[in-house]
Structure formats: C-alpha cells, structure tokens
C-alpha cells in the first residue's frame, strides 16, 4: 500500500477554510517543529493543533524546537498556552546535539547563544484529560 502525501497551506487559528473544515479532528499525529518563536501567535497555533488533532485517545502532537531563539520565546507556549487551549503536556525533556537528555526547565536562566544552540526541547502533547499513552 502506498502512502499519500498532500501539502496544504494553513494560517494558524483560521479554522473556517475548506481544508480546515474537511480535516477537523482528522490527524492522529501532528508534528510542530521550530514554530514557537512568535509569542503573539501561540494561541492561534494551539487552536489549530487542537482543531486538527483527532479525538482518538491516542492522538498526539509532537513538539520539537531549538533554543536558538531563546527559551523565553517558547516557554510561554508550553507553560501557559497549551493548558489554556485545551491541550496538556504528556511528556517533555531537553536534548543536546549528542543525545544527552536533561529535565525541561521553563524558567532556566538563559545560556550563552553558543550553548543554547546545542539544545532543543521535545514534548508530546495530548488533549487535556486524555488517559491513554500515545506512542
């Protein structure tokens, strides 16, 4: 069986387009990579995630983002916006370029630009209240 891939543009938070209406609660996996640096768009991004995320208890959003733009730009999305918009963090950690893991720290003192470019955050989000592990 061959997989089908389709690429569609989407403006975060605009949920009344033909594509958005046709794919509401459609996807069991959503990948969000390096799209958290615009804090003024955090709510729109989370609304789109929740809109497209399937109602299946195993549906998840995988978040991957480098700290090159600074932790203070992405932390509000994970700490404030995610719960405000009906999602929750199931698991979260930081990983460096060598695969070393460390605990996620939303309020960690900013590292030097050279050091923070080596690290990223990885998180798994689910619908708030969902009880089944996704991956």
Buried (B, 14 or more C-beta within 10 A) or exposed (E): EEEEEEEEEBEBBEBEEEEBEEBBBBBEEBEBEEBBBEBEBBBBBBBBBBBBBBEBEEBBBBBBBBBBBEBEBBBBBBBBBBEEBBBEBBBBEBBEEEEEEEEBEBEBEEBEEEEBEBBBBBBBBBBEEBEEEBE
